[in-house]
């Protein structure tokens, strides 16, 4: 460790839940949600909640805390000022020229309190990221932390920051990045800053209040679970499970006291053998590795359960059994058992269902009433014997209806809805056992089929319920469901009201997204819409049309028709709001009339925003000869709002003037067009310091109106300096945390490797001013040291083929790491940079620190836009998070085309790693609701490639190699994608599915001892198979129903006539309602064709 405090203190975990290293982890759901932030995981949950409760911050939006974003100096000032409850309103003005009204009070307060200082006497740099070293000073001064006797041994902390870092270590606020590095110059994220404030305000208890943690035991408690027991509460530990040196993916979950961690294998069971479990990252506990043995699973107990229940027709009976392993787990499907039975009942085991089938005519007079069964495991000798009774076939004896449940966000049954409600039920047989599917015995009758229909449906957990489907009615009315038990004659009913679909009946015009609205602005107004029941409506229920009149909204100029609309794109952050696009100045009156109520709101629209003010950068620029520098001019409109991207303004031009102050003429050359009518040029005001010339120039920018009247002007100073300026020194920035990517640009230095880093040379004059160095002055870069060259690659990135390279690397020297298969990269290497200066060639050196970790997913999102190689650390500005894909039909799903809500037919699985790099990856989705889609049948196995996919190019497809996929129409098929240990979810809805049909019906006559097939387009549900058999048996003539046997093979039914003398005939078509495995229904299908 980097230091050792005098006394051990309880570890304040930087992660709220354990992680596994080098393994794939499926996250465990949190017991408590952090507000509604989607970017706060367990690592930050407690600390972010603490800041919210204290009113220190509210996040960057309603759904985002900005956990991984660097915190700005201005925001850090606000956090500290609020945490300490400083008087920000009356604090002395520190006269900083670069702070705005949002941060000024907090900045003034912390500077007045001596907690922080500005970057210069006149600037605070509120928009600059705060470094870890600056953070140390800020927190130590804020909370008056003392270092005691603690001394850090970090190699990257200089004398300026030593004392502050010592104090943080002593008080357990942070611990450094590694044993030797603090990361002094690295940025602090908002999530990390929340951790640090929490720890500063909640010091850890002294040693005598806690136990030093120890690992008590590691054991196998289950076929797929290992248990690690500690002697005290532990959080933040990392676990790595290995077998024969290979890491095993597992999930981690603690008990409530945080003293036991259970490591559950991510998929399947632990294979028998010896394992090691390594526990690390626990304060006060050295990394420890424990051995644990997982035994081969074996049968420890066999249970024969209940009586043998006769099947319909009495030709067989079934009894349940179960095999348990030594851990008490159900081992039935994996056990190879043998069974014997008395009375020639020919028992057969079905391990997939845990059933023994006895085959005999149990309707005969001499049929046994009891059978002795014996089940044996030959491998262990474990056995079970039982005399089982032969009981009557199970039938529905009781049936009860439960209360209605409504779709998400609904509180009543609405008309014209495919699934307006669900009704749960309880069906039991005469033995008290639950009957999952009572559809063959209990008929559902609607009191008004023009209003509502009822049907049995199976949900994603394979549990049946009654679906309520409502029709398009004009008047709300009551409907009664009557359920009739055909076996007992018992009747149960349930009456409920079907309401007309929810519709907007009142509206409130709310706040506008900008305090000031100008002509040609695009702003958004909040809408609060309620239905006829007084309940608040979701945008999905009212934002179905962009036409504002659909909500009874009208307006006067400059917000008349055509200048406002309702946002209907569910992926838009302004979904459901009123979009306002005024084109002229004026006061508009918006009127909204719904349900006989009228509300109005006035909106004042100011003159269109125009470029009105230019402001010079706070300090001048110094540029090495041959280098080009962008000058930091800022631009504002007439209302004081900064214009980030300057556009052309009518009746305005600009002029940029260079005026020599001293030195050589033309030593500074303007790159930007000096004078033009296109103000867009002002977005990149740049100058070049001429080679061989030295001097100072004033750069003046003027905004000109009519008759070239100067509306605003500002100027800054640019110095062109040679490399022999007295006192000028050169350094090469250390290259930190360099990594390699074996799958994308491993070691590449051509601009296509997002992990390569720019080699940056900095010049400093005698006054400490930093000077821009021309990258062209770098003559060569090489890696120094014996046998070190293979680990790093260096090169100069050309500027050709712009748009195919990382923008920041073009025209620069870069260094990249490459992983050699048989070697580990050394932790630290060195660069030798040969620099051409005006007074001769200089040789500089710089360390390169290579991360020991390969890129690993930290965040996975499903987005509508691809990441660009130009800026691999940013997402596209107009991206949308895709949570649902809705296709009109199967054909569109197969090709991934015409998905609702997407601007283009593209879906990208985007991964962000710990180095901040985003990548699009190929992915196959995991189907989380297999009960809603099947890629195979009982006769046709699914193809290995079947499933949902997307490529790194965004091509989303459904692959159905066997062309037998079935799915539930208009249901959310829930998918997830797993990258490393991070997941993202996606719902796919395919609105229309083809209902099952009869491809080939049976003939009207089946010869004696003959058979015929009924071929369906797809496999039917179990209840439909029973219904088809019953319909054929009910209609047969000649041969009797008992002569018929039915054999199903996937979508084919073979009907065999066992009568050896008489044909089975049918004098009319046999029709029956059929449903497939997922509830898609065809009414009146002909299964026997009289013709």
Secondary structure, DSSP 8 states (H G I E B T S, - for coil): -----SS------SSSS-EETTS-------SS--TT-SS--TTTHHHHHHHHHTTS---SSSS---TTSB-BHHHHHHHHHHHTT---SSS-----TT--HHHHHHHHHHHHTTS---SSSS---TTSB-BHHHHHHHHHHHHT---TT-----TT--HHHHHHHHHHHHTTS---SSSS---TTSB-BHHHHHHHHHHHHS----GGGS----EEEEEEEETTEEEEEESS---S-EEEEEETTEEE-EEEEE-TTS-EEEEEESSS---SEEEEEEEE-BTTB--EEEEEEE----EEEEEEEEEEEE-TTSSEEEEEEEEEETTS-B-GGG--EEEEESTT---EEETTTTEEEEES-TTSTT--SEEEEEEEETTT--EEEEEEEEE----EEEEEEEEEEE-TT--SEESS-TT-EEEEEEEEETTS-B-S--TTTEEEEES-TTTEEEEEEE-TTS-EEEEEEE---SS-EEEEEEEEETTT--EEEEEEEEE----EEEEEEEEESSSSEETT--EEEEEEEEETTS-B--HHHHTT-S-GGGGTEEE-TTS-TTSEEE---TTSTTTTSEEE---S-EEEEEEEEETTEEEEEEEEEES---EEEEE--SS-EEEETT-EEE---EEEETTS-B-SS----TT-EEEEEEEEEEESTTSEEE-S-SEES-GGGGGG-EEEE-TT--EEEEEEEEEE-GGG-EEEEEEEEEEEE-TT-TT-EEEE--EEEE---TTS-TT--SS--TT-EE--EEEE-TT--EEB--GGGEEEEEEESTT-GGGEEEEE--SSSTTSS-GGGTTSEEEEE---TT----SEEEEEEEEEETTEEEEEEEEEEE-SS---EEEEEEESS---GGGTTS--TT--B--EEEESSHHHHHHT-S-TT-SSS--EEEEEETTS-EEEE-EE-EES-GGGEES--SSS---TT-EEEE-TT--EEEE-TTS--EE-TTSEEEEEEEETTEEEEEEEEE-------EEE-B-SEE-TT-EEEEEESS-B-HHHHHHHHHHHHHH-EES-GGGEEEEEETTEEEEEE--SSS-EE-SS-EEEEEEBTT--EEEEEEEE---
